[in-house]
Amino acid sequence: MPASAPNSQQEMRRRNLSRVLHAVAEEGPLSRAGAAARIGLTRAAVSTLVEELLRGGLLVELGPGRTGGVGRPGHALDVGERGPCGLGADIGVDRLAVCALDLRGRVRARAEVEGDHRDSDPDHVLARLSGLVDQVVQEASGAGLTPAGLAVAVPGLVGLDTTSVVRTPNLRWPVTDLRPHLQRTLPLTVGNEADFGALAELRLGHDVAQDDFVHVSARIGIGGAVVLGGALLRGSRGFAGELGHIPVHPDGRACGCGGRGCLERYAGEEAVLSAAGLPAGTGSTRSRTAVLRRRAADGDPAALRALRGAGRALGIALAGTVNLLDPRAVVLGGELAVLGRFLLPPLAEELERRQAAPGPVPRLLVSAVGTDGPLLGAAGSVVGAVLDDPMAYAPRTA
């Protein structure tokens, strides 16, 4: 109908601006001709879009040079060193971290502090986090970057489309809304740390896991996330992926969630360290994990036994998920990813025993983004919002 045409044209323009900016951010520097070839528009159409992105300060011209096309050199386009950036924060059981990511996905500012946050006062922890955010904003601003939003990863359940953490078995916080503690003019997003870790894998990780994979975030607790068809599976209330509370021994150890025999009581970081003879009080979690890795590499029987038990528990919990969803890959992330060479063989054995479908089990991979997955995924979600709707975040020009 005629009345809807202007809206359709506006949406098409917005979508095409996004396609150009995505192409340059992900594959640049590119010439106008190179960008046109990659997104399937005419060079004239791309030139018009590029001019708008240049005026908005989202692209810069680097000058003539060969940028992947044929014929005469074109003027190279790239995302600038200045402009919008994404702020990400990670509330861990044993650390707080904040970073600023530019449109290329580079970390341009970062701050981190360690501390035990179990049974802590949320007001105190969130005040420390707010201070770290201010520190990173100041550093990013000094580099000419303007935060477009703040996304916070938490080790717990977050209400769908809210900023409230409704359950944190390892922090043991009451229901807490983060917005009053992080009052700023920036858009605020709060999400589960495993979900943000999966988003980091989706954008920065293994090509083989690009469309369909299960992400296991193994830290002090264990979180999980599912990506199907390139999209994060959220669930009706936003709680999908709680892998850590799948029972692997129904009459086993009591868990902080109220159940018994949950996966994280056998494969969570603290459980594995304790089983290996490295209980709490013998150093920081990170230092004890490094000791465990060295002992396992040296063939220490207790270390290898603890890791084999954790790998088997992971395999038991993942078997049902694999049979239900048939993913292409399983990606092990979080702090225990550094122990992947010891965890993946027993995990694979359990999957092979329990997989219902014929053929090989899904690819088993160690995270390509390391232990910073939740932090990078949180900041990357803000960057993604800028790339998806560029002119909504363009710096104001005179």
PLY file of the C-alpha trace (Angstrom):
ply
format ascii 1.0
element vertex 398
property float x
property float y
property float z
element edge 397
property int vertex1
property int vertex2
end_header
0.00 0.00 0.00
1.29 3.55 -0.76
1.26 4.60 2.90
3.85 1.94 3.77
6.28 2.75 0.96
8.29 5.43 2.83
8.78 3.08 5.78
9.87 0.31 3.43
12.35 2.60 1.71
13.72 3.76 5.07
14.13 0.17 6.23
15.87 -0.79 2.97
18.26 2.15 3.35
18.99 1.21 6.97
19.60 -2.42 5.99
21.92 -1.49 3.13
23.93 0.93 5.29
24.37 -1.93 7.71
25.50 -4.30 4.97
28.16 -1.85 3.80
29.45 -1.17 7.32
29.48 -4.89 8.18
31.49 -5.65 5.01
34.11 -3.00 5.72
34.37 -3.80 9.44
34.73 -7.53 8.83
36.80 -7.57 5.62
38.23 -4.08 5.14
40.00 -2.08 4.01
37.76 -2.23 0.91
37.22 -0.05 -2.10
33.70 0.97 -3.09
33.90 -1.58 -5.89
35.07 -4.26 -3.46
32.21 -3.52 -1.07
29.72 -3.58 -3.95
31.00 -6.98 -5.09
30.72 -8.43 -1.60
27.15 -7.33 -0.88
25.69 -7.55 -4.38
24.73 -3.91 -4.97
25.78 -1.60 -7.79
28.84 0.54 -7.30
26.68 3.67 -7.66
24.34 2.52 -4.90
27.25 1.64 -2.62
28.91 5.01 -3.28
25.78 6.80 -2.06
25.69 4.68 1.08
29.42 5.15 1.67
29.07 8.93 1.48
26.44 8.82 4.22
28.64 6.62 6.41
31.60 8.95 5.79
29.52 11.99 6.81
28.42 10.13 9.93
32.02 9.44 10.90
31.59 5.66 10.76
33.94 5.13 7.80
37.14 6.85 6.75
38.98 6.98 3.44
42.58 5.84 3.56
43.54 6.98 0.07
44.10 5.04 -3.16
45.41 1.52 -3.05
44.58 -1.99 -4.20
41.89 -3.39 -1.93
40.98 -6.76 -3.30
39.35 -5.77 -6.59
40.48 -5.73 -10.23
41.33 -2.81 -12.47
42.50 0.57 -11.23
43.15 1.05 -7.54
40.19 2.48 -5.62
40.13 4.64 -2.52
40.33 2.30 0.45
37.55 2.47 3.03
37.94 1.39 6.63
36.27 1.87 9.97
37.97 4.68 11.82
40.13 4.62 14.91
37.59 6.99 16.47
33.81 6.80 16.78
31.39 4.40 18.47
32.63 1.51 20.60
31.02 -1.22 22.68
31.49 -1.52 26.43
31.42 -5.01 27.92
31.60 -6.07 31.57
31.96 -9.50 33.15
30.91 -10.22 36.74
32.73 -13.40 37.66
32.69 -15.25 40.94
36.37 -14.35 41.34
36.90 -11.25 39.20
35.39 -8.16 37.60
36.45 -7.05 34.11
35.44 -4.27 31.72
36.62 -3.56 28.18
35.94 -1.27 25.22
35.78 -2.82 21.75
35.97 -0.75 18.56
34.05 -1.50 15.37
36.86 -3.72 14.12
36.52 -5.84 17.27
39.80 -4.68 18.81
40.13 -4.18 22.56
41.05 -0.53 23.02
40.72 -0.20 26.80
40.46 -2.67 29.66
40.35 -2.85 33.46
40.16 -5.87 35.76
40.25 -6.66 39.49
40.19 -9.97 41.33
38.05 -10.77 44.35
35.81 -13.46 45.83
32.21 -12.42 45.21
30.42 -15.41 46.74
27.92 -14.30 49.40
29.07 -10.73 48.77
26.97 -7.58 49.00
25.71 -6.87 45.46
25.79 -3.12 46.18
29.51 -3.29 46.99
30.40 -5.44 43.96
28.38 -3.31 41.57
29.92 -0.12 42.96
33.38 -1.56 42.16
32.14 -2.51 38.70
30.79 0.99 38.13
34.20 2.39 38.99
35.85 0.09 36.45
33.33 1.17 33.80
34.17 4.83 34.49
37.88 4.02 34.18
37.42 2.30 30.81
35.11 5.05 29.51
37.73 7.65 30.36
40.49 5.68 28.63
38.30 5.03 25.57
37.29 8.69 25.38
40.96 9.66 25.39
41.37 7.51 22.28
38.47 9.27 20.55
35.93 6.51 21.15
32.33 7.10 22.24
30.56 4.24 24.06
27.36 3.19 22.30
26.11 0.98 25.12
27.08 -1.26 28.02
26.45 -5.00 28.17
27.09 -6.96 31.38
27.68 -10.72 31.60
26.61 -12.38 34.86
26.95 -15.97 36.16
23.24 -16.53 36.61
19.75 -16.29 35.19
18.55 -12.97 33.78
14.89 -12.21 33.15
14.09 -11.95 29.44
14.41 -8.33 28.23
15.22 -7.10 31.74
18.32 -5.95 33.59
17.54 -8.10 36.64
19.53 -11.12 37.78
16.95 -13.50 39.22
19.15 -16.40 40.30
22.89 -16.72 40.91
23.67 -20.12 42.51
27.39 -19.39 42.86
27.20 -15.73 43.88
24.12 -16.46 46.01
22.73 -12.96 45.47
19.08 -12.03 45.94
17.13 -10.84 42.90
19.11 -7.77 41.82
18.38 -5.14 39.17
21.69 -3.85 37.82
20.27 -0.67 36.28
20.18 1.46 39.48
23.81 0.55 40.15
25.01 1.39 36.63
22.99 4.55 36.04
24.19 6.14 32.82
22.69 7.55 29.67
24.00 4.49 27.79
21.71 1.64 26.78
22.22 -1.22 29.28
21.96 -4.93 28.50
22.39 -7.70 31.07
22.78 -11.32 30.03
23.99 -14.73 31.08
27.77 -15.15 30.79
27.49 -18.38 28.78
25.18 -16.68 26.27
27.68 -13.87 25.77
30.49 -16.44 25.51
28.56 -18.17 22.72
28.12 -14.84 20.93
31.89 -14.31 21.08
32.40 -17.76 19.52
29.82 -16.92 16.86
31.62 -13.73 15.83
35.25 -14.57 16.55
35.54 -18.32 16.93
35.79 -21.49 14.84
34.27 -21.47 11.35
33.13 -25.07 11.84
30.93 -23.95 14.74
29.54 -20.90 13.00
25.89 -21.94 12.62
25.05 -24.75 15.05
26.93 -25.46 18.25
26.64 -25.95 21.98
28.88 -23.70 24.04
30.01 -24.86 27.49
31.28 -22.09 29.74
33.19 -23.93 32.46
34.30 -21.60 35.20
33.65 -21.94 38.94
30.16 -22.93 37.87
29.18 -24.32 34.47
26.96 -22.50 32.05
25.76 -23.48 28.62
24.36 -21.83 25.52
22.96 -23.14 22.27
23.36 -21.53 18.84
21.08 -22.88 16.09
21.05 -21.50 12.57
23.41 -18.72 13.63
21.04 -17.46 16.36
21.19 -17.80 20.12
18.46 -20.01 21.58
16.94 -17.96 24.42
13.94 -19.99 25.63
10.52 -18.66 26.60
11.88 -16.87 29.71
15.46 -16.33 28.58
16.79 -19.23 30.67
17.79 -21.73 27.97
21.16 -23.47 28.27
21.45 -24.19 32.01
23.76 -27.12 31.37
25.46 -26.90 34.75
22.34 -28.02 36.58
21.64 -31.12 34.54
21.92 -34.03 37.03
24.67 -36.49 36.15
24.32 -38.41 39.44
20.68 -37.96 40.56
21.40 -38.96 44.17
24.77 -37.24 44.28
26.20 -34.15 45.95
23.95 -31.27 47.00
24.12 -28.24 44.70
23.61 -24.54 45.36
20.61 -24.58 43.03
18.74 -26.84 45.46
19.14 -30.03 43.43
21.53 -32.94 43.79
24.18 -34.41 41.53
24.35 -31.42 39.15
27.08 -31.33 36.52
28.93 -28.39 38.06
29.36 -30.32 41.31
31.56 -32.74 39.33
33.01 -30.67 36.48
32.97 -27.09 37.78
36.35 -25.54 38.34
36.26 -25.75 42.15
35.05 -29.36 42.06
37.88 -30.42 39.74
40.54 -28.55 41.71
39.36 -30.05 44.99
39.30 -33.57 43.49
42.89 -33.04 42.33
44.04 -32.05 45.82
44.00 -28.28 45.24
41.10 -27.08 47.41
40.17 -23.46 48.12
42.68 -21.74 50.37
45.72 -23.04 48.48
45.94 -20.06 46.12
43.75 -18.18 43.67
41.53 -20.16 41.33
43.61 -19.14 38.35
46.91 -20.12 39.98
45.52 -23.48 41.13
44.24 -24.19 37.59
47.75 -23.51 36.26
49.19 -25.93 38.85
46.63 -28.57 37.87
47.56 -28.20 34.22
51.25 -28.67 34.98
50.60 -31.69 37.16
48.39 -33.28 34.52
51.02 -32.65 31.84
53.58 -34.34 34.13
51.32 -37.38 34.50
50.24 -36.83 38.12
47.66 -39.58 38.86
45.39 -37.44 41.07
45.28 -34.63 38.51
44.54 -37.00 35.63
41.89 -38.83 37.64
40.12 -35.57 38.53
40.15 -34.37 34.93
38.96 -37.69 33.57
36.05 -37.66 36.02
35.14 -34.12 34.97
35.33 -35.02 31.28
33.07 -38.02 31.79
30.53 -35.90 33.69
30.55 -33.35 30.87
29.98 -36.13 28.34
27.04 -37.54 30.30
25.38 -34.11 30.56
26.04 -33.22 26.93
24.77 -36.52 25.52
21.14 -35.58 26.02
21.70 -32.14 24.52
23.49 -33.61 21.50
20.78 -36.21 20.94
18.06 -33.55 21.20
19.62 -30.80 19.06
22.13 -32.54 16.73
24.66 -29.64 16.74
27.66 -29.47 14.44
30.07 -28.83 17.29
30.53 -28.60 21.04
32.84 -25.78 22.17
34.48 -25.85 25.59
35.14 -22.34 26.92
35.80 -20.62 30.23
38.67 -21.23 32.62
38.63 -25.01 32.09
39.25 -24.52 28.36
42.98 -24.44 29.19
42.53 -28.05 30.32
40.76 -29.11 27.14
43.40 -31.61 26.03
42.66 -33.64 29.18
38.88 -33.12 29.29
37.92 -33.74 25.66
39.00 -37.43 25.31
36.78 -38.74 28.17
34.02 -36.37 27.05
34.21 -37.88 23.55
34.12 -41.41 24.95
30.87 -40.71 26.81
29.29 -39.05 23.78
30.22 -41.98 21.56
28.67 -44.40 24.05
25.48 -42.41 24.44
24.85 -40.81 21.04
21.64 -42.14 19.48
22.34 -41.12 15.88
24.69 -43.12 13.62
28.01 -41.63 12.58
30.61 -39.54 14.36
29.91 -37.30 17.34
29.91 -33.51 16.84
33.26 -31.77 16.54
34.71 -31.16 20.01
36.60 -27.87 20.16
38.37 -25.68 22.68
37.27 -22.04 22.59
39.08 -19.86 20.08
38.50 -16.74 22.21
39.80 -18.12 25.49
38.66 -17.23 28.96
37.54 -13.74 27.91
34.60 -15.07 25.89
31.83 -13.56 28.09
33.60 -10.19 28.27
34.27 -10.01 24.51
30.80 -11.31 23.71
29.19 -8.64 25.88
31.16 -5.79 24.28
30.70 -7.39 20.85
26.92 -7.38 21.26
27.04 -3.58 21.50
29.33 -3.37 18.47
26.87 -5.62 16.63
24.04 -3.23 17.42
26.04 -0.37 15.88
26.83 -2.38 12.76
23.18 -3.39 12.43
21.85 0.20 12.60
24.80 2.51 11.87
23.16 5.89 11.66
21.44 5.46 15.03
24.92 5.53 16.56
26.71 7.94 14.20
28.62 10.68 16.00
26.80 14.01 15.85
28.42 16.29 13.28
28.03 20.03 12.81
0 1
1 2
2 3
3 4
4 5
5 6
6 7
7 8
8 9
9 10
10 11
11 12
12 13
13 14
14 15
15 16
16 17
17 18
18 19
19 20
20 21
21 22
22 23
23 24
24 25
25 26
26 27
27 28
28 29
29 30
30 31
31 32
32 33
33 34
34 35
35 36
36 37
37 38
38 39
39 40
40 41
41 42
42 43
43 44
44 45
45 46
46 47
47 48
48 49
49 50
50 51
51 52
52 53
53 54
54 55
55 56
56 57
57 58
58 59
59 60
60 61
61 62
62 63
63 64
64 65
65 66
66 67
67 68
68 69
69 70
70 71
71 72
72 73
73 74
74 75
75 76
76 77
77 78
78 79
79 80
80 81
81 82
82 83
83 84
84 85
85 86
86 87
87 88
88 89
89 90
90 91
91 92
92 93
93 94
94 95
95 96
96 97
97 98
98 99
99 100
100 101
101 102
102 103
103 104
104 105
105 106
106 107
107 108
108 109
109 110
110 111
111 112
112 113
113 114
114 115
115 116
116 117
117 118
118 119
119 120
120 121
121 122
122 123
123 124
124 125
125 126
126 127
127 128
128 129
129 130
130 131
131 132
132 133
133 134
134 135
135 136
136 137
137 138
138 139
139 140
140 141
141 142
142 143
143 144
144 145
145 146
146 147
147 148
148 149
149 150
150 151
151 152
152 153
153 154
154 155
155 156
156 157
157 158
158 159
159 160
160 161
161 162
162 163
163 164
164 165
165 166
166 167
167 168
168 169
169 170
170 171
171 172
172 173
173 174
174 175
175 176
176 177
177 178
178 179
179 180
180 181
181 182
182 183
183 184
184 185
185 186
186 187
187 188
188 189
189 190
190 191
191 192
192 193
193 194
194 195
195 196
196 197
197 198
198 199
199 200
200 201
201 202
202 203
203 204
204 205
205 206
206 207
207 208
208 209
209 210
210 211
211 212
212 213
213 214
214 215
215 216
216 217
217 218
218 219
219 220
220 221
221 222
222 223
223 224
224 225
225 226
226 227
227 228
228 229
229 230
230 231
231 232
232 233
233 234
234 235
235 236
236 237
237 238
238 239
239 240
240 241
241 242
242 243
243 244
244 245
245 246
246 247
247 248
248 249
249 250
250 251
251 252
252 253
253 254
254 255
255 256
256 257
257 258
258 259
259 260
260 261
261 262
262 263
263 264
264 265
265 266
266 267
267 268
268 269
269 270
270 271
271 272
272 273
273 274
274 275
275 276
276 277
277 278
278 279
279 280
280 281
281 282
282 283
283 284
284 285
285 286
286 287
287 288
288 289
289 290
290 291
291 292
292 293
293 294
294 295
295 296
296 297
297 298
298 299
299 300
300 301
301 302
302 303
303 304
304 305
305 306
306 307
307 308
308 309
309 310
310 311
311 312
312 313
313 314
314 315
315 316
316 317
317 318
318 319
319 320
320 321
321 322
322 323
323 324
324 325
325 326
326 327
327 328
328 329
329 330
330 331
331 332
332 333
333 334
334 335
335 336
336 337
337 338
338 339
339 340
340 341
341 342
342 343
343 344
344 345
345 346
346 347
347 348
348 349
349 350
350 351
351 352
352 353
353 354
354 355
355 356
356 357
357 358
358 359
359 360
360 361
361 362
362 363
363 364
364 365
365 366
366 367
367 368
368 369
369 370
370 371
371 372
372 373
373 374
374 375
375 376
376 377
377 378
378 379
379 380
380 381
381 382
382 383
383 384
384 385
385 386
386 387
387 388
388 389
389 390
390 391
391 392
392 393
393 394
394 395
395 396
396 397
